[in-house]
Amino acid sequence: MWAEVRQNLGIVRGWYSGGQGMNVTELRAASVAFFVSCFHLRDHIEEDPAVPQPTRAQVRDYVKNNPSLQLAADIANTYKHSRRSGGQRACSITEASIRPTGSAVTFAWTDTHGCSCRTDCLDLAEQAVEVWSAFLRSHNLLTP
């Protein structure tokens, strides 16, 4: 699953660098695909019998306590369910633009205080990968 997360990050980076064709639907799909795989990494760690039980027991709280991973979860669940139940944060794409020099995607949500928030897809993706890398390294789950 980690390889899938890294592959999806590479695809998003490609869109941002201008290295992809001009298709906003594919750009949006690639952006969401990254966050779905990023969120599902938690499930794979929890269910992998090769991962030590103490690590499997910690991963859910790790995601809940990291803003970038929690936002990735909100994006994945908003996409999966098309909406969120009361009390659950919905986060979806509000802008997607394609330019020859590079594309950009913006996600938006409303925080617990009712304030509108926005973030760039690639910035959030890079943060999420950094946070996951730290977890995987600290639990000796990355091979050199």
Accessible surface in RSA format (square Angstrom, percent):
REM  Atomic radii and reference values for relative SASA: ProtOr
REM  Chains: A
REM  Algorithm: Lee & Richards
REM  Probe-radius: 1.40
REM  Slices: 20
REM RES _ NUM      All-atoms   Total-Side   Main-Chain    Non-polar    All polar
REM                ABS   REL    ABS   REL    ABS   REL    ABS   REL    ABS   REL
RES MET A   1    61.85  32.0  16.57  11.0  45.28 107.8  12.97  11.0  48.88  64.8
RES TRP A   2    49.17  19.7  47.34  22.9   1.83   4.3  37.37  19.9  11.80  19.1
RES ALA A   3    78.78  72.4  67.18 103.7  11.60  26.4  72.84 102.6   5.94  15.7
RES GLU A   4    82.48  47.4  78.70  59.5   3.78   9.0  24.78  47.9  57.70  47.1
RES VAL A   5     0.00   0.0   0.00   0.0   0.00   0.0   0.00   0.0   0.00   0.0
RES ARG A   6   104.87  44.0  96.25  49.1   8.62  20.5  24.42  33.4  80.45  48.8
RES GLN A   7   120.42  67.3 108.00  78.9  12.42  29.6  36.85  78.4  83.57  63.4
RES ASN A   8    19.09  13.2  18.70  18.1   0.39   0.9   0.63   1.5  18.46  17.8
RES LEU A   9     0.48   0.3   0.48   0.3   0.00   0.0   0.48   0.3   0.00   0.0
RES GLY A  10    36.44  44.9   0.00   N/A  36.44  44.9  26.65  73.1   9.80  21.9
RES ILE A  11    65.90  37.5  63.08  47.0   2.82   6.8  65.47  47.1   0.42   1.2
RES VAL A  12     0.64   0.4   0.49   0.4   0.14   0.3   0.64   0.6   0.00   0.0
RES ARG A  13    98.47  41.3  95.13  48.5   3.34   7.9  38.50  52.6  59.97  36.3
RES GLY A  14    16.22  20.0   0.00   N/A  16.22  20.0  15.78  43.3   0.43   1.0
RES TRP A  15     9.43   3.8   8.64   4.2   0.78   1.8   4.70   2.5   4.73   7.7
RES TYR A  16    38.71  18.1  25.86  14.7  12.86  33.5  26.03  19.6  12.69  15.6
RES SER A  17    82.66  69.8  49.81  66.5  32.85  75.7  48.94 104.2  33.72  47.2
RES GLY A  18    27.85  34.3   0.00   N/A  27.85  34.3   5.96  16.4  21.89  49.0
RES GLY A  19    60.07  74.1   0.00   N/A  60.07  74.1  31.67  86.9  28.41  63.6
RES GLN A  20    75.98  42.5  55.48  40.5  20.49  48.8   5.56  11.8  70.41  53.4
RES GLY A  21    52.64  64.9   0.00   N/A  52.64  64.9  39.98 109.7  12.66  28.4
RES MET A  22   123.15  63.8  88.40  58.5  34.75  82.7  84.00  71.4  39.15  51.9
RES ASN A  23    57.99  40.0  52.98  51.2   5.01  12.1  14.20  34.2  43.79  42.3
RES VAL A  24    66.48  43.7  62.32  56.4   4.16  10.0  62.32  54.2   4.16  11.3
RES THR A  25    96.71  68.8  94.67  96.0   2.04   4.9  64.91  87.2  31.81  48.1
RES GLU A  26    98.45  56.5  94.89  71.8   3.56   8.5  33.12  64.1  65.33  53.3
RES LEU A  27     0.67   0.4   0.67   0.5   0.00   0.0   0.67   0.5   0.00   0.0
RES ARG A  28    97.37  40.9  97.10  49.5   0.26   0.6  22.69  31.0  74.67  45.3
RES ALA A  29    60.85  56.0  48.56  74.9  12.29  28.0  57.46  80.9   3.39   9.0
RES ALA A  30    14.53  13.4   6.47  10.0   8.06  18.3  13.37  18.8   1.16   3.1
RES SER A  31     0.28   0.2   0.28   0.4   0.00   0.0   0.00   0.0   0.28   0.4
RES VAL A  32    15.79  10.4  15.79  14.3   0.00   0.0  15.79  13.7   0.00   0.0
RES ALA A  33    41.24  37.9  33.73  52.0   7.51  17.1  39.45  55.6   1.79   4.7
RES PHE A  34     0.00   0.0   0.00   0.0   0.00   0.0   0.00   0.0   0.00   0.0
RES PHE A  35     0.00   0.0   0.00   0.0   0.00   0.0   0.00   0.0   0.00   0.0
RES VAL A  36    36.65  24.1  36.65  33.2   0.00   0.0  36.65  31.8   0.00   0.0
RES SER A  37     1.55   1.3   0.79   1.1   0.75   1.7   1.35   2.9   0.20   0.3
RES CYS A  38     0.36   0.3   0.14   0.2   0.22   0.5   0.00   0.0   0.36   0.4
RES PHE A  39    20.98  10.5  16.96  10.5   4.02  10.5  20.98  12.7   0.00   0.0
RES HIS A  40    52.80  28.9  52.80  36.7   0.00   0.0  30.27  31.2  22.53  26.2
RES LEU A  41     6.54   3.6   6.54   4.7   0.00   0.0   6.54   4.6   0.00   0.0
RES ARG A  42    28.89  12.1  28.89  14.7   0.00   0.0   0.07   0.1  28.82  17.5
RES ASP A  43    46.57  32.6  45.92  45.7   0.65   1.5  22.65  53.3  23.92  23.9
RES HIS A  44    96.18  52.6  89.90  62.5   6.28  16.1  54.84  56.5  41.34  48.1
RES ILE A  45     9.06   5.2   7.90   5.9   1.16   2.8   9.06   6.5   0.00   0.0
RES GLU A  46    31.71  18.2  24.46  18.5   7.26  17.3  10.70  20.7  21.02  17.2
RES GLU A  47   130.62  75.0 116.60  88.2  14.03  33.4  44.65  86.4  85.97  70.2
RES ASP A  48    57.15  40.0  51.49  51.2   5.67  13.4  13.68  32.2  43.47  43.4
RES PRO A  49   117.67  85.8  94.63  86.3  23.04  83.8  95.05  78.5  22.62 140.6
RES ALA A  50    90.58  83.3  54.09  83.5  36.49  83.0  65.54  92.3  25.05  66.3
RES VAL A  51    11.05   7.3   9.71   8.8   1.34   3.2   9.90   8.6   1.15   3.1
RES PRO A  52    71.00  51.7  58.95  53.7  12.05  43.8  71.00  58.6   0.00   0.0
RES GLN A  53   107.34  60.0 101.77  74.4   5.58  13.3  59.53 126.7  47.81  36.3
RES PRO A  54    88.83  64.7  80.80  73.7   8.03  29.2  88.28  72.9   0.55   3.4
RES THR A  55     8.21   5.8   8.17   8.3   0.04   0.1   0.04   0.1   8.17  12.4
RES ARG A  56    61.26  25.7  56.63  28.9   4.63  11.0   2.85   3.9  58.41  35.4
RES ALA A  57    68.20  62.7  38.43  59.3  29.77  67.7  48.36  68.1  19.84  52.6
RES GLN A  58    87.21  48.8  81.03  59.2   6.18  14.7  35.30  75.1  51.91  39.4
RES VAL A  59     0.00   0.0   0.00   0.0   0.00   0.0   0.00   0.0   0.00   0.0
RES ARG A  60    97.68  41.0  97.64  49.8   0.04   0.1  34.30  46.9  63.38  38.4
RES ASP A  61    83.78  58.7  83.72  83.3   0.06   0.1  18.35  43.2  65.44  65.3
RES TYR A  62    55.27  25.8  49.72  28.3   5.56  14.5  47.88  36.0   7.40   9.1
RES VAL A  63     5.10   3.4   5.10   4.6   0.00   0.0   5.10   4.4   0.00   0.0
RES LYS A  64   122.71  59.9 102.59  62.9  20.13  47.9  56.16  50.6  66.55  70.9
RES ASN A  65   115.27  79.5  87.29  84.4  27.98  67.4  28.72  69.1  86.55  83.7
RES ASN A  66    27.27  18.8  27.26  26.3   0.01   0.0   0.26   0.6  27.01  26.1
RES PRO A  67   112.53  82.0 102.61  93.5   9.92  36.1 109.78  90.6   2.75  17.1
RES SER A  68    10.46   8.8   6.20   8.3   4.26   9.8   7.18  15.3   3.29   4.6
RES LEU A  69     2.97   1.7   1.92   1.4   1.05   2.6   1.94   1.4   1.03   2.8
RES GLN A  70    55.04  30.8  55.04  40.2   0.00   0.0  24.20  51.5  30.84  23.4
RES LEU A  71    11.31   6.3  11.31   8.1   0.00   0.0  11.31   7.9   0.00   0.0
RES ALA A  72     0.33   0.3   0.33   0.5   0.00   0.0   0.33   0.5   0.00   0.0
RES ALA A  73     4.56   4.2   4.56   7.0   0.00   0.0   4.56   6.4   0.00   0.0
RES ASP A  74     8.17   5.7   8.17   8.1   0.00   0.0   0.00   0.0   8.17   8.1
RES ILE A  75     2.06   1.2   1.58   1.2   0.48   1.2   1.58   1.1   0.48   1.3
RES ALA A  76     3.33   3.1   2.62   4.0   0.71   1.6   2.80   3.9   0.53   1.4
RES ASN A  77    25.53  17.6  25.53  24.7   0.00   0.0   2.23   5.4  23.31  22.5
RES THR A  78    12.13   8.6  11.41  11.6   0.72   1.7  11.41  15.3   0.72   1.1
RES TYR A  79   141.68  66.1 121.95  69.4  19.73  51.3  82.15  61.7  59.53  73.4
RES LYS A  80   123.91  60.4  93.82  57.6  30.09  71.6  57.59  51.8  66.31  70.6
RES HIS A  81   103.61  56.6  83.65  58.1  19.97  51.1  57.17  58.9  46.44  54.0
RES SER A  82   101.54  85.8  69.00  92.1  32.53  74.9  41.11  87.5  60.42  84.7
RES ARG A  83   170.43  71.6 164.11  83.7   6.32  15.1  64.09  87.6 106.34  64.4
RES ARG A  84    42.04  17.7  19.64  10.0  22.40  53.3   3.53   4.8  38.51  23.3
RES SER A  85    67.37  56.9  60.94  81.3   6.43  14.8  29.20  62.2  38.17  53.5
RES GLY A  86    81.61 100.6   0.00   N/A  81.61 100.6  47.11 129.3  34.50  77.3
RES GLY A  87    92.23 113.7   0.00   N/A  92.23 113.7  44.83 123.0  47.40 106.2
RES GLN A  88    93.28  52.2  75.95  55.5  17.33  41.3  23.06  49.1  70.22  53.3
RES ARG A  89    72.56  30.5  59.53  30.3  13.03  31.0  30.05  41.1  42.51  25.8
RES ALA A  90    48.43  44.5  38.68  59.7   9.75  22.2  38.89  54.8   9.54  25.3
RES CYS A  91     1.32   1.0   0.00   0.0   1.32   3.1   0.26   0.7   1.07   1.2
RES SER A  92    56.24  47.5  53.21  71.0   3.03   7.0  27.60  58.8  28.64  40.1
RES ILE A  93    21.76  12.4   5.47   4.1  16.28  39.2   5.47   3.9  16.28  44.2
RES THR A  94    70.02  49.8  37.26  37.8  32.76  78.1  43.02  57.8  27.00  40.8
RES GLU A  95    90.27  51.8  84.53  63.9   5.75  13.7  36.74  71.1  53.53  43.7
RES ALA A  96    26.22  24.1   1.09   1.7  25.14  57.2   1.17   1.6  25.06  66.4
RES SER A  97    46.44  39.2  41.77  55.7   4.67  10.7  38.97  83.0   7.47  10.5
RES ILE A  98    42.97  24.5  15.74  11.7  27.23  65.6  15.74  11.3  27.23  73.9
RES ARG A  99   114.38  48.0 111.84  57.0   2.54   6.0  54.44  74.4  59.94  36.3
RES PRO A 100   110.68  80.7  88.66  80.8  22.03  80.1  94.98  78.4  15.70  97.6
RES THR A 101   117.84  83.8  92.79  94.1  25.05  59.7  83.72 112.4  34.12  51.6
RES GLY A 102     4.52   5.6   0.00   N/A   4.52   5.6   4.43  12.2   0.09   0.2
RES SER A 103     4.86   4.1   2.19   2.9   2.67   6.2   0.00   0.0   4.86   6.8
RES ALA A 104    25.76  23.7  24.38  37.6   1.37   3.1  24.58  34.6   1.17   3.1
RES VAL A 105     0.48   0.3   0.00   0.0   0.48   1.1   0.47   0.4   0.01   0.0
RES THR A 106    23.97  17.0  23.97  24.3   0.00   0.0   5.19   7.0  18.78  28.4
RES PHE A 107     0.87   0.4   0.87   0.5   0.00   0.0   0.87   0.5   0.00   0.0
RES ALA A 108    20.98  19.3  16.32  25.2   4.66  10.6  16.49  23.2   4.49  11.9
RES TRP A 109    37.05  14.9  26.72  12.9  10.34  24.3  32.40  17.3   4.65   7.6
RES THR A 110    76.71  54.6  64.41  65.3  12.30  29.3  36.50  49.0  40.21  60.8
RES ASP A 111    42.43  29.7  33.83  33.7   8.60  20.3  18.23  42.9  24.20  24.1
RES THR A 112   137.12  97.5  96.80  98.1  40.32  96.1  91.74 123.2  45.38  68.6
RES HIS A 113   157.64  86.2 123.16  85.6  34.48  88.2  84.63  87.2  73.01  85.0
RES GLY A 114    55.45  68.4   0.00   N/A  55.45  68.4  27.14  74.5  28.32  63.4
RES CYS A 115    70.88  53.6  64.94  72.4   5.93  13.9  20.84  52.8  50.04  54.0
RES SER A 116   101.48  85.8  71.41  95.3  30.06  69.3  37.66  80.2  63.82  89.4
RES CYS A 117    32.84  24.8  27.15  30.3   5.69  13.4  11.35  28.8  21.49  23.2
RES ARG A 118   131.83  55.4 103.18  52.6  28.65  68.2  52.16  71.3  79.67  48.3
RES THR A 119    29.60  21.1  21.73  22.0   7.87  18.7  13.97  18.8  15.63  23.6
RES ASP A 120    40.50  28.4  33.77  33.6   6.74  15.9  21.57  50.8  18.93  18.9
RES CYS A 121     0.00   0.0   0.00   0.0   0.00   0.0   0.00   0.0   0.00   0.0
RES LEU A 122    32.31  18.0  32.31  23.1   0.00   0.0  32.31  22.7   0.00   0.0
RES ASP A 123    81.83  57.3  78.15  77.8   3.69   8.7  15.54  36.6  66.30  66.1
RES LEU A 124     4.59   2.6   4.59   3.3   0.01   0.0   4.59   3.2   0.00   0.0
RES ALA A 125     0.00   0.0   0.00   0.0   0.00   0.0   0.00   0.0   0.00   0.0
RES GLU A 126    60.16  34.5  56.15  42.5   4.01   9.6  32.81  63.5  27.35  22.3
RES GLN A 127    92.25  51.6  89.15  65.2   3.09   7.4  33.65  71.6  58.59  44.4
RES ALA A 128     0.00   0.0   0.00   0.0   0.00   0.0   0.00   0.0   0.00   0.0
RES VAL A 129     8.15   5.4   8.15   7.4   0.00   0.0   8.15   7.1   0.00   0.0
RES GLU A 130   126.90  72.9 121.68  92.1   5.22  12.4  39.87  77.1  87.03  71.1
RES VAL A 131    32.75  21.6  30.51  27.6   2.24   5.4  32.75  28.5   0.00   0.0
RES TRP A 132     1.19   0.5   1.19   0.6   0.00   0.0   0.88   0.5   0.32   0.5
RES SER A 133    16.35  13.8  16.35  21.8   0.00   0.0   7.37  15.7   8.98  12.6
RES ALA A 134    42.62  39.2  37.91  58.5   4.71  10.7  39.78  56.0   2.84   7.5
RES PHE A 135     4.62   2.3   2.85   1.8   1.77   4.6   4.62   2.8   0.00   0.0
RES LEU A 136     6.84   3.8   6.84   4.9   0.00   0.0   6.84   4.8   0.00   0.0
RES ARG A 137   138.34  58.1 124.74  63.6  13.61  32.4  59.67  81.6  78.67  47.7
RES SER A 138    82.20  69.5  45.45  60.7  36.75  84.7  50.79 108.2  31.41  44.0
RES HIS A 139    44.61  24.4  31.38  21.8  13.23  33.9  19.70  20.3  24.92  29.0
RES ASN A 140   136.55  94.2 109.16 105.5  27.39  65.9  31.04  74.7 105.51 102.0
RES LEU A 141    51.56  28.7  24.01  17.2  27.54  69.2  28.30  19.9  23.26  62.6
RES LEU A 142    60.86  33.9  40.85  29.2  20.02  50.3  41.60  29.2  19.26  51.8
RES THR A 143   124.99  88.9 102.66 104.1  22.33  53.2  73.27  98.4  51.72  78.2
RES PRO A 144   179.44 130.8 107.05  97.6  72.39 263.1 146.78 121.2  32.66 203.0
END  Absolute sums over single chains surface
CHAIN  1 A     7902.5       6201.0       1701.5       4155.0       3747.5
END  Absolute sums over all chains
TOTAL          7902.5       6201.0       1701.5       4155.0       3747.5
